[in-house]
């Protein structure tokens, strides 16, 4: 099936190149088949223009694992109860019937200066209140459809006839979803000898995808006593040597419970989740210093929203994460 799909793409691309004639005298576009893919959403658009210069066919598809959503058909059902293919086909038929998007009103979110930290999941929506009633059949996000359409239809004329106006380009949407920091892919380790903390930070495609925290701790500590050759008399015994068994706090799992009643490993996972969410140790997290320890200041709203539940001392988490992620930052 994959070979057939690739062959179709090649054929459509060849037709698009071969058939770029002058604009038709009766229609708005050049005859041919035009194909494009929005690289962020991976939605593709095929637009066929007939000999009169009018849109005669539209096909949308989207890459999904080793196949496409159009190919999956009824096997990929949406919350609406329709399949993705049915809704995509409905939109495509609507665009052919109406020769474009002119009577569809869209809500467009401003994505200027956004990154993956604050970019919305979808930034183009159909305004159903201001669009024809029958469009409410379409529940899938239309971001990729609009952007792929624009890329394809712009090839069919010299003056961008049919392009949906007032929306960012595919390149701008891809840019708005870029990693927020310039991390180098890899796995990075760090240890804080003062507090016994260790960490592993994993970066893939510029994103922090995993952070594992752990800490060395002692268990089963006991003292061997010198009985001064008087086994029956403990009054003169002196400690001879201390025997300590070492393990890690992650290994103890539910056997290491904090004053809060929460196991240590659970709070370590909350710390990991907060860092992955922010893709850094957020400088806006407020900290209180108490003795030799640091704690999050839970009277600060930003801190509560970011790390709620992390009540234990955090200096070990902070120091090992900062040392590890420093290795992932390119040198100037």
N, C-alpha and C positions, 0 to 999 in steps of 0.2 A: 504493500500500500504506500510505503514511504517513497519508493521509486516512482510510482505513478504520480504522487503529489509533486515530487521534484520535477518530473517531466512536464506536468501541467504548467508549473511556474515558468519553466524554460520556454515553453511554447508561447505562453501569454507574453513573456518579456520580448520574444522575437517578433510577435505580431505587433506589439507596441512600437518597437523600433522601426519595423518595415512600413507600418501604415501611418506614419506621421506626415500626412499630406497637408496641403493648405486648408484653412478653415472652410467648412462647407458653406455653400451659398445659401442654403435653406435652414441650417441648424447653427448651433452655437459652438460646436466642437469639431475636431478632426476625427475622421473615421478611424477606428482601431480599438484595441483592447489595452487598457492601462492598469497597471498593477503597482501596489505599494504596501509597505508594512510599517506600522508605527512601532518603533523599537522599544518603547517603554511598556506598552500594553500587549504587544505582539499580535494586535488585530491587523489583519490584512484586508485589502479592498481590491476587487476586480471590477472595473467599469468598462462595459462595452458600448461603443458609439457606432451607430449604423451609418449607412451611406448618405443619409439626409442630415447628419450632424446632430442627431438627437440621442439621448441615453436610451439604450434598448435593453440593457441588463446590468445588474449589480449583484455581486456576491461578496459576502463578508465571511471571514473565517478567523480562527485564533489557534495558535500553537498550544498544545496541551500535552505535556509529557512526550510520549513517542507518537502521538497522533494529533488530530485537531478536533476542536469542539464540533465543527460541522460534520465531520466524519462520525463522531460518537452519536450524533442524533438524539434519539430518545433516551440513551444511556446517560446523558448529562442533563438532569432535570434541575430547574431553578425553583426557588421558594414559591414562585407564582404558580407552579404546577406545569408550566410550559417547559419545553426543552430550550436550551440555548440556541440550537439551530432554528427552531420555529420562530423565536423572537427576532433573530438576526435576519431570517428570510422575510419576515413581516416588514421590518424596517427597510430592507433592500427593495421589496416590491413597492413600498410607499414612495421611496425616492425615485424609482422608475416612473411611477404613475404621475408624480408631481414634478419630475425633472429636477430634483434637487431638494435642498433644505429650506427653501425660502419661506414657507409657511409654518416652520417649526421654530418656536421660541426657546432659547436655551438660557440656563443660568450658568454663568462662568465665574469661577473663583479666581481672584488675582493670585498668581503664583510667583510673583516677582520676589527674587532673593530667597526663595525657599530652598530647603534641603530635605533629605529624608527624615529629619527630625520633626519637621512641621508641615510637610506636604500632605494634603488630604489623600485619602484612598482614591477618591474620584473628584475631578474638578469641573466637569461639564455634566449638567443634568438637563433633562427636558422639563421645561416649565409647562406642566400639563394644564394649568389654568388658562394659559394664553395660547395653547396649541390645539389643533383639532382633537375632538373627543376620542376618535378611534386610536390615537397614539398611546392611550393608557394601557394597551396590550403589551407595550414594550416596557419591561421593568429592569432590564440589564443596563449597567452604566454605559453611557454613549461616548465616553472620552475617546477610546481607541477608534470607534467608528468614525467620529468626526475627523480625527487627525489623519487616519489612513485614507479617508475620502479626500481630504484636502491634498494630500501628497499625490494621489492618483489623478484626480480631476485636473490638477494644475498642469499635468503633462498634455492635456487634450486641447489646450488653446494657448495663445501667446499672451493673453491678458488676464489670466486667472479667473475667467468666467466660471461660475459654479462653486468657487471656493467659499467655504463658510467663513464669514468675517467676524472679527471681534474675539477670536480664540488664539491662544498661543500656538506656536509651531511644535511639531514633534520634537525638535531639538531642544526647545525651551522646556517642554514637559520632562524630557529625559534629564536635563540639567537640574530641574527642580527636585528630582529623585536621587540625586547623587549623594554619596556618603558625606556626612557633615565634616569629617576630618580626614586628613591625608595620611591614613595608616597604610603601612606596608603589610601585605599578607604574610602570615606566619604564625608560629606558636611561640609564646614568650613566657619565661619563668623568672620569678624573683623570690627572695627570702629576706625576712627581717629577723636578724639574729637576736636583737634586743627583746622582741616580743614572741619569737618562735613562729611567726606567720610565714606561710608560703602561698604562692598563687601560680596559676597557669592561665594565660590570656590567649585566646584564639581569634585571629583576624582573617576573614575571608572576603574577597572582593571589596576590600576597603572598610568592612564593617566588623565591629566586635561581635562575635557570634556566641562566645562562651567565656565565662570567667569562673574558675574553680578556686575557692578559698579553703585553706586548711591551717591548722596550727598544732604544733607539737605540745603535748601535755604529759604529765606524769601520772601513773596509776600504780596501785599496789606498793606504795612506799613503805619500807620497814627497816628497822635498825637491828643489827647484830650486836649483842652485848658481850663484854668480857666479864666473866663471872669471878675473876681473880682466884681461880682454883677453889672456890667455896660455893659449889652449886646450890647448896641449901640456904645460902645467905645472899639475898638480893640487895642488901643495904649498901654494899660496897661495889656493886656492878657499875661499870662505865660503858658508854657507847663506844663500840669499836669501829663499825663501818655502817654506812647507810646504803641500802640496796634500793634502787629505783627502776621500775619498769616504765618504758616510754611508749606512747602510742600517739594517735592524732585525734583531734576533736571530731573530725568527720567520721572516723572509725567508730567512735563511741555512740554515734547516732542518738537514740532516745535515752541512753544512759547518762547523757550530759545535758541536764536541764538548767536553764538560767533562772534567776530570781523572778523574772517575768512569767515563768511557767512554760516558756517556749524552748524547745531543744536548740542547742547552739547551731546545729547544721541547718535548721530551718531559717534562722536569722541570716546565716551566711548565704543561703540561696536568695533571700530577699535583697541582700546587698548586691549579689550578682545581677538580679533582675533589674535593679535600679540603675546600675552601670550600663547594662545592655540597652536599656530604654533611652538613656541620655548619651550613650556612646562615649562617655568620659566620666571622670569624677567631677560632678557639677560644682563649680566654684560658688554657686548660689546656695549650696547646702550650708546652713548655719551650724556652727560647732561650739559646744561649751567645753572648757577645760576644767576638769575636776581632779586635783592632785596630779598624778602622772598619766591620767587617762583623758581621752577625748570622747565626747558623746554628741549625738545630734541634738540640736535645740528644737524641741517639738513645740515651742511657742511660735516658731516661724512657719508661716503657711506654706511657703515654697518647699521647705524641708519636709514638712509633714506629707505634702502631696507626693514628694519624690521618694522618700525612704521610710514611710510609715511602717512600723513594726520592727525596725532595726534599733533596738534599745541597748544593746551591749556596747562596750568600749570599741571604738572604731580605728584607733591609731594604727593598729596592725594591718587592717584592711587597706587603709589609705596608703600607707608607706609601700606595701608590696605591689599594689596596683600601679601606683605612679612609677615605680622602678621598672615594672614589666612593660607598661605601655610606652615608656620613654624609648625603649628599644625599637618600637614600631613606627616611630616618627622619623621621617627622612632627615638626614643631616643637611644643613645648608651648603 
